[in-house]
Structures are given as structure tokens and as C-alpha cells.
Amino acid sequence: MHINLIGCGVSGLTTALVLQEEGHTVCIYAEKMPQATTSAVAAAIWFPFSVQPREKANQWSYESFLVFQEMVRHEPSAGVSMIDFLVVVENEADAWWQPAFAPGTIRPARPEEMPLQAGLGFMTHVPLVESPVYLDYLLQRFWEQGGKIVEEKVKHPASLLRKSDFVVNCAGLGARELVGDTGMYAIRGQVVKVAPRPQTRALVVEFTIGPVPGDIAYILPRRDCIVLGGTAYRLDENMIADPVQTQSILERCADLVPEVSHLPVIESVVGLRPGRDCIRLEKELNLNLIHNYGHGGGGYTVSWGCAREVARLVAQS
Ligand SMILES: Cc1cc2nc3c(=O)[nH]c(=O)nc-3n(C[C@H](O)[C@H](O)[C@H](O)COP(=O)(O)OP(=O)(O)OC[C@H]3O[C@@H](n4cnc5c(N)ncnc54)[C@H](O)[C@@H]3O)c2cc1C
């Protein structure tokens, strides 16, 4: 079948690759190329943050976990590695994502491993995806498999339906305008990239610990930089990095892991997570249009599971 797919972030590229591997030809329509999308701003750790519905998110995350693990073994150019990662949540109920972890990759943190008095910690071993490298890797694979990209903004999916057997909508936050989804909202994330430093510990504190609700904290050491986060501000769409927030992020992270203080700042960047009360992954009734968007703060984490679900929906039709 010939499939037109909207969106060239992590969701669109991953879905396009899975569809190609099922034998379909795929053309991507994208307003922005991968390095200019929200996906390029993510750090990105495998972790189901701000993503719903929980049961399916766990299943999609687990499926993706296994794919990333294979990449670590066999695809050194993909920019994926496995790292030890401490996750701190406020209470047991907030650790709903435990079933998503592969056996042997999660355990309760010991008291001496906790950087805070508050919260409940888990030591995990998870994939870290260096987003700029990984997006290039996906793009390359898509092109090598005969994929085409048209750089343009789509006004309505119906215009593409006339030219293909199926249309798949992976427009992220852009779905709000594209299909008039009023349930979509932005969750603004600002991060600060500082110079890399070997053996810096990786962690996330998933609840507010800064002055403003949504002031979370995370430290993700990559080869090119350490990504310090961050913010998760609902309904805030300011794309300019705020220097006050940069300072606050630096202080929060240095309180948790003092080694990161005084590392030279490379840049502060902002991305808008595609928030939705739950991921929209469904086929429209009587229409060959499938939606795959609204992945919140876990677009990488669920990417392969969601892409395979799209392929199943195509196969069932
Ligand atoms: C600061 C920050 C940190 C994050 N950290 C993580 C993390 O550690 N782990 C994780 O799993 N996730 C993380 N995320 C979340 C993750 O980045 C998103 O869930 C994911 O990038 C969403 O991908 P997407 O492909 O659906 O959307 P996007 O990356 O936004 O891509 C959407 C694509 O659709 C195109 N598009 C939109 N509308 C149209 C239209 N009308 N016509 C044509 N094209 C259109 C866009 O141009 C773009 O190509 C983070 C996000 C942020 C902001």
C-alpha cells in the first residue's frame, strides 16, 4: 500500500520505518524537519513521563525498551546507550510505570543513593537516546528504504487521502490545528545543556522541587553535553528560554549532584511536549486515517510500541 504520513519527529519517523518494514511505501509530509521539532529538544531517556493511558503506555514502553536494547547491541551509530538512572517520585502511586520495565532493570533505591530526604527512589537501567544523533539515524534508514519527504504544512489530512491508500497523522502538538483536537495542550519544557563530564550520575525527580509548580529536576549525561532539566509547565507556549528558569534549573541540579555546578553552559533550549489526557492512537471509522499523537513527555519511550500498533491497524483494515 502507499501511505502518506504527516510529521517527521520521532513518532512520524519510527512509524514510517515500521510501515516500510511491513512492505508499504511511505511519503512523509512535514512542516519541520526532524532537527527543528520538539523531538530534537528531548534528552531523551526511556521513561514514561506524563504519558497516558497508563496500561497501554506501559505496554508500548516495554516494546520500545526491547527495540532500544537491540540497538545498543547492534547499531552503534544510532546514538542509544544503556545507563543507570535514579528515578525519584513522591509516593508509590506515582510509580505506576513499574510494569514497563524489563525484568532485572529496576529495584528500590538504597537510602545512601537518595539525593533528597523526600520521595521514593528506584534505581533503573534504561536506554538513553541522544536525540539529534538518533533522529539523523532514523532519517537515514527511512531514506535508504526508499522513503520520500515533502516539506510542507498539511491543511487537512483529507487532502492526502485522495493520493494514497492510508494517511497516518503523527503531527504532535500540530494535531491541534490539523484535526481540530481541542484536547491537546502544550507542556513547556526548558533544559540547560552544560559541558560533558564523565561519570556524572543520571537522575530525575519527577515532582516539583523548585519555586514554581512543574519545576522538576533531571540530569542526563550524554556524550556531547549533560542535559539539565527542567520544567513541565502546562499551557505555557513561550518558546524563548527564560534566563531566570535557567538559573533555577542549574541550582536545583547542583543541589542534587554538586559535580554539575560550574560546568560551562552551552545553551538553554525550549520544547513544547504534545500534551493530551491520553495518546490518540486509533483509526477513524470508515476512513483510512490513523492518528498517532499526543505522546506528552514520553514520545521516545513509547515510539516503537505505538508504531507497531499503527502497523497492526493498517494490516487489519
Ligand atoms: C524538554 C523536553 C524533554 C523531553 N524528554 C523526553 C525524554 O527524556 N524521553 C521521552 O520519551 N520523551 C521526552 N520528551 C517528549 C518527546 O520529545 C515528545 O513526546 C516527542 O518528541 C513527540 O514527538 P512527535 O513526533 O509526536 O512530535 P514532534 O517532535 O513535535 O513532531 C511533529 C511533526 O509533525 C509536523 N507537523 C505538525 N503539524 C503539521 C502539519 N499541519 N503539516 C505537516 N507537518 C506537521 C511537525 O513539523 C513535525 O515534523 C521531552 C520533551 C521535551 C520538550
The ligand as an SDF file (V2000), in Angstrom:
LIG
                    3D

 53 58  0  0  0  0  0  0  0  0999 V2000
   12.3720   19.3210   27.2420 C   0  0  0  0  0  0  0  0  0  0  0  0
   11.8060   18.0220   26.8000 C   0  0  0  0  0  0  0  0  0  0  0  0
   12.3480   16.8390   27.2790 C   0  0  0  0  0  0  0  0  0  0  0  0
   11.8220   15.6170   26.8830 C   0  0  0  0  0  0  0  0  0  0  0  0
   12.3980   14.4730   27.3270 N   0  0  0  0  0  0  0  0  0  0  0  0
   11.9160   13.2750   26.9330 C   0  0  0  0  0  0  0  0  0  0  0  0
   12.5370   12.0800   27.3610 C   0  0  0  0  0  0  0  0  0  0  0  0
   13.5210   12.1150   28.1020 O   0  0  0  0  0  0  0  0  0  0  0  0
   12.0090   10.8890   26.9320 N   0  0  0  0  0  0  0  0  0  0  0  0
   10.9080   10.8260   26.0990 C   0  0  0  0  0  0  0  0  0  0  0  0
   10.4610    9.7210   25.7450 O   0  0  0  0  0  0  0  0  0  0  0  0
   10.3110   11.9660   25.6750 N   0  0  0  0  0  0  0  0  0  0  0  0
   10.7750   13.1750   26.0680 C   0  0  0  0  0  0  0  0  0  0  0  0
   10.1720   14.3320   25.6560 N   0  0  0  0  0  0  0  0  0  0  0  0
    8.9070   14.2330   24.9160 C   0  0  0  0  0  0  0  0  0  0  0  0
    9.1560   13.9870   23.4430 C   0  0  0  0  0  0  0  0  0  0  0  0
   10.0970   14.8990   22.9660 O   0  0  0  0  0  0  0  0  0  0  0  0
    7.8310   14.1130   22.6790 C   0  0  0  0  0  0  0  0  0  0  0  0
    6.8470   13.2620   23.2350 O   0  0  0  0  0  0  0  0  0  0  0  0
    8.0590   13.7170   21.2300 C   0  0  0  0  0  0  0  0  0  0  0  0
    9.1310   14.4520   20.6960 O   0  0  0  0  0  0  0  0  0  0  0  0
    6.8240   13.9120   20.3820 C   0  0  0  0  0  0  0  0  0  0  0  0
    7.1950   13.5270   19.0940 O   0  0  0  0  0  0  0  0  0  0  0  0
    6.2420   13.7210   17.8530 P   0  0  0  0  0  0  0  0  0  0  0  0
    6.9570   13.1270   16.7000 O   0  0  0  0  0  0  0  0  0  0  0  0
    4.8890   13.1950   18.1890 O   0  0  0  0  0  0  0  0  0  0  0  0
    6.0940   15.3080   17.7050 O   0  0  0  0  0  0  0  0  0  0  0  0
    7.1270   16.3920   17.1700 P   0  0  0  0  0  0  0  0  0  0  0  0
    8.5210   16.0620   17.5040 O   0  0  0  0  0  0  0  0  0  0  0  0
    6.5950   17.7070   17.6390 O   0  0  0  0  0  0  0  0  0  0  0  0
    6.9850   16.3180   15.5890 O   0  0  0  0  0  0  0  0  0  0  0  0
    5.7870   16.7070   14.9690 C   0  0  0  0  0  0  0  0  0  0  0  0
    5.9990   16.7180   13.4600 C   0  0  0  0  0  0  0  0  0  0  0  0
    4.7460   16.9940   12.8390 O   0  0  0  0  0  0  0  0  0  0  0  0
    4.9050   18.0610   11.9200 C   0  0  0  0  0  0  0  0  0  0  0  0
    3.6280   18.7400   11.7330 N   0  0  0  0  0  0  0  0  0  0  0  0
    2.8030   19.2410   12.6700 C   0  0  0  0  0  0  0  0  0  0  0  0
    1.7160   19.7700   12.0940 N   0  0  0  0  0  0  0  0  0  0  0  0
    1.8700   19.5870   10.7520 C   0  0  0  0  0  0  0  0  0  0  0  0
    1.0920   19.9070    9.6050 C   0  0  0  0  0  0  0  0  0  0  0  0
   -0.0910   20.5320    9.7100 N   0  0  0  0  0  0  0  0  0  0  0  0
    1.5670   19.5940    8.3780 N   0  0  0  0  0  0  0  0  0  0  0  0
    2.7710   18.9680    8.2300 C   0  0  0  0  0  0  0  0  0  0  0  0
    3.5340   18.6460    9.2760 N   0  0  0  0  0  0  0  0  0  0  0  0
    3.0970   18.9480   10.5230 C   0  0  0  0  0  0  0  0  0  0  0  0
    5.9910   18.9060   12.5550 C   0  0  0  0  0  0  0  0  0  0  0  0
    6.5450   19.8220   11.6220 O   0  0  0  0  0  0  0  0  0  0  0  0
    6.9540   17.7960   12.9760 C   0  0  0  0  0  0  0  0  0  0  0  0
    7.6990   17.3510   11.8630 O   0  0  0  0  0  0  0  0  0  0  0  0
   10.6900   15.5660   26.0160 C   0  0  0  0  0  0  0  0  0  0  0  0
   10.1770   16.7670   25.5140 C   0  0  0  0  0  0  0  0  0  0  0  0
   10.7220   17.9760   25.8950 C   0  0  0  0  0  0  0  0  0  0  0  0
   10.1430   19.2300   25.3450 C   0  0  0  0  0  0  0  0  0  0  0  0
  1  2  1  0
  2  3  1  0
  2 52  2  0
  3  4  2  0
  4  5  1  0
  4 50  1  0
  5  6  2  0
  6  7  1  0
  6 13  1  0
  7  8  2  0
  7  9  1  0
  9 10  1  0
 10 11  2  0
 10 12  1  0
 12 13  2  0
 13 14  1  0
 14 15  1  0
 14 50  1  0
 15 16  1  0
 16 17  1  0
 16 18  1  0
 18 19  1  0
 18 20  1  0
 20 21  1  0
 20 22  1  0
 22 23  1  0
 23 24  1  0
 24 25  2  0
 24 26  1  0
 24 27  1  0
 27 28  1  0
 28 29  2  0
 28 30  1  0
 28 31  1  0
 31 32  1  0
 32 33  1  0
 33 34  1  0
 33 48  1  0
 34 35  1  0
 35 36  1  0
 35 46  1  0
 36 37  1  0
 36 45  1  0
 37 38  2  0
 38 39  1  0
 39 40  1  0
 39 45  2  0
 40 41  1  0
 40 42  2  0
 42 43  1  0
 43 44  2  0
 44 45  1  0
 46 47  1  0
 46 48  1  0
 48 49  1  0
 50 51  2  0
 51 52  1  0
 52 53  1  0
M  END
$$$$
